[in-house]
């Protein structure tokens, strides 16, 4: 999978997150917002590293750690975006596994963060 394909996948997930939020499915919106960020992070790492080794990362925590180490700690991506990636993952875990409902404001924040994240990483990657 190429970085451009991953960014397109992220854009699709972001659109889905917005639609789910508008329909009142806040858990689903958080899930899709996270996956928009996840795919954008994979794409940005692909561009930054110049190889497809990032595609072999098997876990969410592994991808987040690699993203933090290679892009946030190096200063290529802001600390704020790195933190939002972690927080949206936390909301996705609550939505998908904990059974607790995600509040409207949390879902709205997650979708907005995902939009900022995807746009920033696409601009950084010039794709």
N, C-alpha and C positions, 0 to 999 in steps of 0.2 A: 504494500500500500504506500502511495506517495504522500508527501506532506500536503499537496493540494487536495487529494482525495480525503485526507483526514480533516482538513479545514472545511471542506464541503459537508462532511459528516457532522462536524461540530455545528455548522450553520443549520443543518436540518434538525438536530437535537435542540438547538436554541429556539427555533420556530415552534417545535413541539412543546417545549417548556412554556412558551408564551400562550399557546392555545390551551394547554392544560390549566394554566393559571386562570385564564379568562373563563374557563368552564367550571371553575371551583375545585378542581382536582389538585390540591396543593401538594400532596405527597408525590403525585406523578410529575408535577412541575419541578419539584426539587430533584427528582431522579434525572429528568432530562436535562436540567440545568447543569448538574454535576457531569453528566456524560458529554455535554458540549465542552465543558472545561477539560475533561479528561482527553478527549480527542484533539483539542487545540494544543494541549500540553505535549501530547505525543508528536504532533506535527512540528511544533516549535523545536522540540528536542531533535527531531530528524533533521531539520534545517541547520540547527546549531552544531550538531555532531557530524553531519555530512555522511552518516552511514545509517544502516537500518537496524543496528543493534538495539535501539530503543524498542523496536517492535517485538523483541524477544523478552522484554520485561513481563513477568507473569502475574504480578500482583499490583493492586491499586496502591498499596503502601510503597512498593518498590518504585512505581512511576512517580509518585509524589515526592519521594526522597530524592530520586534522580533529578527531577525538575528543580527542586529546592537547591540541591548541590550545584548543578551545572548552570542554571539560569538565574536563580534568585541570589545566591551567595556570590556569584560572579558579577552581579550588578546589572545584568542584561534585562532583568525583569524586576519590578519594584517589590519590596517586601510586602506592601499592601496587597498586591495581586497574589503573592504566594500564600499569605494568610487567608485570603478569601477562598482560595482553592481548598485549603484544609477545612474551613468552616462549612463550605457547601458540601464537602464530603460528609462531614458530621451530620448535616441535615438529611442527606440522602440515606445514611445509615439509620437514622431515626425513622424516616418515612418508610423505608423498605423492610426493616427488621424489628424495630422496637414496638411497633403497634401504636405508639403515641401519635396523635395527630399533629401535623405541622401547622402552625398558625399562619394566617393570611399574610401578616407582615414578614414573617420569616421566608415564606415562599416568594413574595414579591422581591425581597432583598436578594434571594438566591438567583432569581431570574435576571435581575439587574446586574449582579456581580458577574454572572456568566456572560452576559452581553459585553460588559467592559473587558473581561478577560479574553474572550475570543477576538474582539476587535483589536486589543493591544497586541496580542500574540501574532495575529495576521499581519499587522503593520510592522512589527519587529522582524517578522520573517519575510516581509516584502512579497507576499503571495496573494 
